[in-house]
Amino acid sequence: MRKRDALEQLPIDDRDWSSLAFSDQLYHLEVEGFLLIPDMLSAEHVAQLKAETARFETSPMDYSVHQRDRRLHPGPNPYPGSAWEPYRFGDQGGAITELIAYAPTVQFLERVFGDDVVFMTYEYARSEPGHPGISLHTDGQPYGSSTFGYECSCPVMIKVLYYLDDLTPDVSPFSVLPRSHLSLHADGNPYTRYETHPDLVMVTATAGSALLLHPRVFHGTYPNVGSRSREMVQIGYRPAWAGPVKEEVPEWESHDHAKLSASVKPLFSDRNIRKASFEQENKPADMTRTAPGISPHRWNRDQGSTDQ
């Protein structure tokens, strides 16, 4: 951790993220609330994505004309004021659609979740010079909200932020309040927003990096005081057991689903699926005695371990 050479002297988490073993990555995601994986996408892959995002119609967010947004979403528009239409993944295809099933990411999430991976959300955002920064907020809201709908009411979800441009201290770097998702205090109410916090940490990254985010950790972005824009695509995934609080999340269109590639199609499963039952037994017949995924030793395994 070092201090940036600027007026605010904000701490930057500039550790060597590429050196982390899987157990260290898991610890950082679960305990700190976020994880950066550098060089997740090649320069060629980033160029393909930028060629497609360049054709997106976007709209400004309500707090700044310098933050442009497009939500890729089925069904009625749950995000008033944002650029939206029922996105036809099967028709439009290309790098944007295939990114949903990007193998390194999905395989990593399968290890983290220990369950089938369900694709829930997709968003494109562009921070332009003059962008004032995004307030500290959470993406996980247990009763739903007008901002996130019911998609983000899932009890477990990971947002994957793919950066298509470098994050530098002057161009909208990521801001995060580590471990804030662990708080039991009222200050941790996931519906609260903060202008800033004295323990805020800045995260910079190179284009092609992926930042994995726990939905309950407080995070945002710093302003864009540079001379260029910064693009990002964000995809939300959850384990199959962890469905939304209400079965009101619109499904992906079936005619789009039929046109998806074989790698992408399995992730377009029922967005409302839950592996849970209200009726519970105190002593079910099929109880097990081992569960590595909840063992405190899960953070001590070496990189080659696969028994998650």
BELJO-V907892 format. One record per pair of residues at least 6 apart in sequence whose C-alpha atoms are under 7 Angstrom apart, sorted by sequence separation. I is the first residue (numbers start at 1). J is the second residue. D is the distance in Angstrom with one decimal. If there is no record, write none. Layout:
# BELJO-V907892
i=I j=J d=D
i=I j=J d=D
This chain:
# BELJO-V907892
i=3 j=9 d=5.6
i=4 j=10 d=5.9
i=28 j=34 d=6.2
i=29 j=35 d=5.1
i=60 j=66 d=6.7
i=61 j=67 d=5.8
i=110 j=116 d=6.7
i=144 j=150 d=4.4
i=167 j=173 d=5.0
i=292 j=298 d=6.6
i=3 j=10 d=5.8
i=4 j=11 d=6.5
i=28 j=35 d=5.9
i=60 j=67 d=5.6
i=61 j=68 d=6.2
i=77 j=84 d=6.7
i=110 j=117 d=6.5
i=3 j=11 d=4.7
i=4 j=12 d=6.7
i=60 j=68 d=4.5
i=61 j=69 d=6.7
i=89 j=97 d=5.8
i=144 j=152 d=6.5
i=180 j=188 d=6.8
i=257 j=265 d=6.6
i=2 j=11 d=5.8
i=3 j=12 d=6.1
i=59 j=68 d=5.4
i=60 j=69 d=6.3
i=144 j=153 d=5.1
i=1 j=11 d=6.6
i=2 j=12 d=5.6
i=25 j=35 d=6.6
i=58 j=68 d=5.7
i=59 j=69 d=5.6
i=143 j=153 d=5.7
i=1 j=12 d=5.8
i=58 j=69 d=5.2
i=59 j=70 d=6.8
i=75 j=86 d=6.0
i=141 j=152 d=5.9
i=142 j=153 d=4.3
i=1 j=13 d=5.0
i=58 j=70 d=5.2
i=70 j=82 d=6.5
i=71 j=83 d=6.5
i=72 j=84 d=6.6
i=74 j=86 d=4.7
i=140 j=152 d=5.1
i=141 j=153 d=5.1
i=142 j=154 d=6.8
i=1 j=14 d=5.9
i=69 j=82 d=6.5
i=70 j=83 d=4.9
i=71 j=84 d=5.6
i=73 j=86 d=5.6
i=74 j=87 d=6.3
i=139 j=152 d=6.5
i=140 j=153 d=6.1
i=142 j=155 d=7.0
i=1 j=15 d=6.7
i=69 j=83 d=6.4
i=70 j=84 d=6.1
i=72 j=86 d=7.0
i=73 j=87 d=5.8
i=72 j=87 d=5.4
i=293 j=308 d=5.4
i=292 j=308 d=5.9
i=17 j=36 d=6.5
i=18 j=37 d=6.7
i=251 j=270 d=6.7
i=17 j=37 d=6.4
i=18 j=38 d=6.3
i=251 j=271 d=6.1
i=17 j=38 d=6.8
i=61 j=82 d=6.6
i=177 j=199 d=6.4
i=249 j=271 d=6.6
i=59 j=82 d=5.7
i=177 j=200 d=4.9
i=249 j=272 d=6.4
i=59 j=83 d=5.0
i=176 j=200 d=5.7
i=177 j=201 d=6.2
i=58 j=83 d=5.2
i=175 j=200 d=6.5
i=176 j=201 d=5.4
i=247 j=272 d=5.5
i=57 j=83 d=7.0
i=175 j=201 d=5.6
i=176 j=202 d=6.6
i=190 j=216 d=6.5
i=175 j=202 d=4.7
i=174 j=202 d=5.8
i=175 j=203 d=6.2
i=244 j=272 d=6.2
i=173 j=202 d=6.5
i=174 j=203 d=5.1
i=243 j=272 d=5.4
i=173 j=203 d=6.0
i=174 j=204 d=6.6
i=243 j=273 d=5.5
i=120 j=151 d=6.6
i=173 j=204 d=5.5
i=243 j=274 d=4.6
i=242 j=274 d=5.7
i=240 j=273 d=6.4
i=241 j=274 d=4.6
i=240 j=274 d=6.2
i=241 j=275 d=4.1
i=169 j=204 d=6.7
i=181 j=216 d=4.8
i=240 j=275 d=6.7
i=241 j=276 d=6.6
i=168 j=204 d=5.5
i=181 j=217 d=4.3
i=167 j=204 d=4.9
i=168 j=205 d=6.9
i=180 j=217 d=5.3
i=181 j=218 d=7.0
i=167 j=205 d=4.9
i=179 j=217 d=6.7
i=180 j=218 d=6.1
i=133 j=172 d=6.8
i=166 j=205 d=5.8
i=167 j=206 d=6.0
i=166 j=206 d=4.3
i=177 j=217 d=6.9
i=165 j=206 d=6.7
i=166 j=207 d=4.5
i=177 j=218 d=5.5
i=165 j=207 d=4.3
i=176 j=218 d=6.0
i=177 j=219 d=6.1
i=164 j=207 d=4.9
i=176 j=219 d=4.1
i=163 j=207 d=5.4
i=164 j=208 d=5.7
i=175 j=219 d=5.4
i=176 j=220 d=6.4
i=127 j=172 d=6.9
i=163 j=208 d=5.6
i=175 j=220 d=5.0
i=49 j=95 d=5.7
i=162 j=208 d=6.5
i=163 j=209 d=5.7
i=174 j=220 d=6.2
i=175 j=221 d=4.9
i=48 j=95 d=6.3
i=49 j=96 d=6.2
i=162 j=209 d=6.0
i=163 j=210 d=6.3
i=174 j=221 d=4.6
i=175 j=222 d=6.4
i=73 j=121 d=7.0
i=162 j=210 d=4.5
i=173 j=221 d=5.7
i=174 j=222 d=6.5
i=73 j=122 d=7.0
i=141 j=190 d=6.0
i=161 j=210 d=5.4
i=162 j=211 d=6.6
i=172 j=221 d=5.6
i=173 j=222 d=5.6
i=72 j=122 d=5.3
i=140 j=190 d=6.8
i=141 j=191 d=6.6
i=160 j=210 d=6.4
i=161 j=211 d=5.0
i=172 j=222 d=4.9
i=71 j=122 d=6.4
i=72 j=123 d=5.7
i=160 j=211 d=5.7
i=161 j=212 d=6.3
i=172 j=223 d=5.0
i=71 j=123 d=4.5
i=138 j=190 d=5.6
i=160 j=212 d=4.6
i=171 j=223 d=6.8
i=172 j=224 d=4.6
i=70 j=123 d=5.9
i=71 j=124 d=6.3
i=159 j=212 d=5.7
i=160 j=213 d=6.4
i=171 j=224 d=4.3
i=70 j=124 d=5.1
i=158 j=212 d=6.5
i=159 j=213 d=5.1
i=170 j=224 d=5.7
i=171 j=225 d=6.0
i=69 j=124 d=5.8
i=70 j=125 d=6.5
i=137 j=192 d=6.7
i=158 j=213 d=5.6
i=159 j=214 d=6.8
i=170 j=225 d=5.2
i=171 j=226 d=5.3
i=69 j=125 d=4.5
i=137 j=193 d=4.9
i=158 j=214 d=5.5
i=159 j=215 d=6.9
i=170 j=226 d=5.2
i=68 j=125 d=5.7
i=69 j=126 d=6.4
i=136 j=193 d=5.5
i=137 j=194 d=6.8
i=157 j=214 d=6.9
i=158 j=215 d=6.3
i=68 j=126 d=5.0
i=135 j=193 d=6.5
i=136 j=194 d=4.9
i=157 j=215 d=6.4
i=67 j=126 d=5.8
i=68 j=127 d=6.5
i=135 j=194 d=5.9
i=136 j=195 d=6.2
i=171 j=230 d=6.8
i=67 j=127 d=4.8
i=135 j=195 d=5.3
i=136 j=196 d=6.4
i=66 j=127 d=6.1
i=67 j=128 d=6.2
i=66 j=128 d=4.9
i=66 j=129 d=6.7
i=66 j=130 d=6.1
i=67 j=131 d=6.0
i=66 j=131 d=4.9
i=165 j=230 d=5.4
i=165 j=231 d=5.9
i=64 j=131 d=6.6
i=79 j=146 d=7.0
i=164 j=231 d=5.3
i=78 j=146 d=7.0
i=79 j=147 d=6.1
i=163 j=231 d=6.3
i=164 j=232 d=5.6
i=163 j=232 d=4.6
i=162 j=232 d=5.6
i=163 j=233 d=6.8
i=78 j=149 d=6.1
i=161 j=232 d=6.6
i=162 j=233 d=5.3
i=161 j=233 d=5.8
i=162 j=234 d=6.2
i=161 j=234 d=4.4
i=160 j=234 d=5.5
i=161 j=235 d=6.6
i=140 j=215 d=4.5
i=159 j=234 d=6.6
i=160 j=235 d=5.2
i=139 j=215 d=4.7
i=140 j=216 d=5.1
i=159 j=235 d=5.7
i=160 j=236 d=6.2
i=138 j=215 d=5.9
i=139 j=216 d=6.2
i=159 j=236 d=4.4
i=138 j=216 d=5.2
i=158 j=236 d=5.8
i=159 j=237 d=6.4
i=138 j=217 d=5.8
i=157 j=236 d=6.8
i=158 j=237 d=5.5
i=138 j=218 d=5.0
i=157 j=237 d=5.6
i=158 j=238 d=6.2
i=137 j=218 d=5.0
i=138 j=219 d=6.5
i=157 j=238 d=4.4
i=136 j=218 d=5.6
i=137 j=219 d=5.6
i=156 j=238 d=6.0
i=136 j=219 d=4.9
i=137 j=220 d=6.5
i=136 j=220 d=4.8
i=135 j=220 d=5.5
i=134 j=220 d=4.9
i=156 j=242 d=5.8
i=134 j=221 d=4.9
i=155 j=242 d=5.8
i=133 j=221 d=5.1
i=134 j=222 d=6.7
i=154 j=242 d=5.7
i=133 j=222 d=4.5
i=154 j=243 d=5.2
i=133 j=223 d=4.0
i=154 j=244 d=4.2
i=132 j=223 d=4.5
i=133 j=224 d=6.9
i=153 j=244 d=5.1
i=154 j=245 d=6.4
i=131 j=223 d=5.5
i=132 j=224 d=6.6
i=153 j=245 d=5.7
i=131 j=224 d=5.1
i=151 j=244 d=6.1
i=130 j=224 d=5.6
i=150 j=244 d=6.2
i=129 j=224 d=5.1
i=130 j=225 d=6.0
i=128 j=224 d=6.6
i=129 j=225 d=5.8
i=150 j=246 d=6.9
i=127 j=224 d=6.9
i=129 j=226 d=5.9
i=129 j=227 d=5.8
i=151 j=249 d=6.3
i=129 j=228 d=6.0
i=150 j=249 d=6.2
i=128 j=228 d=6.5
i=129 j=229 d=6.1
i=128 j=229 d=4.3
i=127 j=229 d=5.5
i=128 j=230 d=6.6
i=143 j=245 d=6.6
i=126 j=229 d=6.7
i=127 j=230 d=5.2
i=126 j=230 d=5.6
i=127 j=231 d=6.5
i=126 j=231 d=4.5
i=125 j=231 d=5.9
i=126 j=232 d=6.4
i=125 j=232 d=5.4
i=124 j=232 d=5.9
i=125 j=233 d=6.4
i=124 j=233 d=4.5
i=123 j=233 d=5.7
i=124 j=234 d=6.3
i=123 j=234 d=5.1
i=122 j=234 d=5.7
i=123 j=235 d=6.5
i=122 j=235 d=4.5
i=121 j=235 d=5.4
i=122 j=236 d=6.4
i=121 j=236 d=4.7
i=120 j=236 d=5.3
i=119 j=236 d=6.2
i=120 j=237 d=5.5
i=46 j=164 d=5.8
i=119 j=237 d=4.7
i=118 j=237 d=5.5
i=119 j=238 d=6.8
i=117 j=237 d=6.5
i=118 j=238 d=5.3
i=117 j=238 d=5.8
i=118 j=239 d=6.0
i=117 j=239 d=4.9
i=118 j=240 d=5.9
i=116 j=239 d=5.7
i=117 j=240 d=6.0
i=115 j=239 d=5.5
i=116 j=240 d=5.4
i=115 j=240 d=6.3
i=113 j=239 d=5.8
i=33 j=178 d=6.0
i=32 j=178 d=4.9
i=33 j=179 d=5.8
i=32 j=179 d=4.6
i=31 j=179 d=6.0
i=33 j=181 d=6.7
i=119 j=267 d=5.3
i=118 j=267 d=5.2
i=119 j=268 d=6.0
i=117 j=267 d=6.5
i=118 j=268 d=6.8
i=118 j=269 d=6.3
i=120 j=271 d=6.4
i=46 j=208 d=6.2
i=101 j=263 d=6.1
i=101 j=264 d=5.0
i=100 j=264 d=6.6
i=43 j=208 d=6.8
i=91 j=256 d=6.5
i=42 j=208 d=6.2
i=90 j=256 d=4.3
i=98 j=264 d=6.4
i=41 j=208 d=4.4
i=89 j=256 d=6.1
i=90 j=257 d=6.1
i=40 j=208 d=5.6
i=41 j=209 d=6.5
i=88 j=256 d=5.9
i=91 j=259 d=6.9
i=39 j=208 d=5.2
i=40 j=209 d=5.2
i=90 j=259 d=4.7
i=38 j=208 d=6.9
i=39 j=209 d=4.9
i=40 j=210 d=6.0
i=90 j=260 d=4.9
i=38 j=209 d=4.2
i=37 j=209 d=5.8
i=38 j=210 d=6.3
i=37 j=210 d=5.2
i=36 j=210 d=5.9
i=37 j=211 d=6.2
i=36 j=211 d=4.4
i=75 j=250 d=5.5
i=35 j=211 d=5.6
i=36 j=212 d=6.3
i=74 j=250 d=6.1
i=35 j=212 d=5.1
i=74 j=251 d=6.5
i=34 j=212 d=5.5
i=35 j=213 d=6.6
i=74 j=252 d=5.6
i=34 j=213 d=4.5
i=33 j=213 d=6.3
i=34 j=214 d=5.9
i=33 j=214 d=5.0
i=33 j=217 d=5.6
i=29 j=214 d=6.8
i=13 j=201 d=6.6
i=12 j=201 d=5.9
i=13 j=202 d=6.1
i=14 j=203 d=6.9
i=11 j=201 d=5.4
i=12 j=202 d=4.6
i=13 j=203 d=5.4
i=10 j=201 d=7.0
i=11 j=202 d=6.1
i=12 j=203 d=5.8
i=10 j=202 d=6.9
i=114 j=308 d=6.4
i=111 j=308 d=5.8
i=27 j=299 d=5.6
i=26 j=299 d=6.7
i=23 j=298 d=6.7
i=24 j=299 d=6.3
i=23 j=299 d=4.6
i=23 j=300 d=6.0
i=23 j=301 d=5.5
i=23 j=302 d=6.2
i=22 j=302 d=7.0
i=23 j=303 d=6.4
i=21 j=302 d=6.5
i=22 j=303 d=4.9
i=21 j=303 d=4.6
